[in-house]
């Protein structure tokens, strides 16, 4: 969305873990080139199941190590952001809640260019021009999109 607007702000109540990932599955695409469609789909599906299971198990067995890896993965693209720790350091262990995968790191690129930002706070009330936060800060908004309950 950041490409289509002047600026976009994501308001979150608490930070989440972000992980950049390619938007194309290179292994899956390789399977498609050498196997029939159903076989390639079957192999890609199982590759994704096994990799997801492997990563989940690493999160459960070594939560501090994975937490450090995930936070360091965001630190690089957002090094110059002042509120980096407040907005991108969750209080929970990886996979206690879902991870957010960022295709091609586009979210981080939008933040680096200044077209996107993240605010961590709670909604106090909606105003005529946006959202008043519990901290007293006001976010002006032309459009508000509710993403969670």
TAQUI-V683142 format. One record per pair of residues at least 24 apart in sequence whose ideal C-beta (glycine too) atoms are under 10 Angstrom apart, sorted by the first residue. I is the first residue (numbers start at 1). J is the second residue. Records with the same first field share a line. If there is no record, write none. Layout:
I: J, J
This chain:
1: 106, 107, 110, 115, 116, 145
2: 106, 107, 109, 110, 111, 113, 114, 115, 116, 117
3: 106, 109, 110, 115
4: 115
5: 110, 115, 116, 142, 143
6: 115, 142
7: 110, 114, 115, 116, 117, 140, 142
8: 107, 110, 111, 115, 116, 117, 141, 143, 145
9: 116, 117, 118, 119, 130, 131, 139, 140, 141, 144
10: 87, 107, 111, 116, 117, 118, 119, 120, 145, 147
11: 117, 118, 119, 120, 121, 122, 123, 131, 133, 139, 141, 144, 147
12: 87, 88, 118, 119, 120, 121, 122, 147, 148
13: 120, 121, 122, 123, 134, 148
14: 87, 89, 90, 91, 92, 97, 120, 121, 122
15: 71, 74, 85, 86, 87, 88, 89, 90, 91, 92, 118, 120
16: 70, 87, 88, 90, 92, 97, 98, 99, 100
17: 59, 66, 67, 69, 70, 71, 73, 74, 88, 89, 90, 92, 93, 94, 95, 96, 97, 98, 99, 100, 101
18: 70, 71, 73, 74, 77, 78, 88, 90, 99, 100, 101, 102, 105, 107, 108, 118
19: 55, 69, 70, 73, 74, 94, 99, 100, 101, 102, 105
20: 73, 74, 76, 77, 101, 102, 103, 104, 105, 106, 107, 108, 109
21: 99, 101, 102, 103, 104, 105
22: 101, 103, 104, 105
23: 101, 102, 103, 104, 106
24: 103, 104
27: 51
55: 94, 95, 99
56: 94, 95, 99
57: 95
58: 94, 95
59: 93, 94, 95, 96, 99
60: 93, 94, 95, 96
62: 94
63: 92, 93, 94, 95, 96
64: 93, 94
65: 94
66: 93, 94, 95, 99
67: 92, 93, 94
68: 94
69: 94
70: 94, 99
73: 102, 105, 108
74: 102, 105, 107, 108, 111
76: 105, 108
77: 102, 105, 107, 108, 109, 111, 112
78: 107, 108, 111, 112, 118
79: 112
80: 111, 112
81: 108, 111, 112, 117, 118
83: 117, 118, 119, 120
84: 118
86: 118, 119, 120, 121
87: 111, 117, 118, 119, 120, 121
88: 118, 120
89: 120
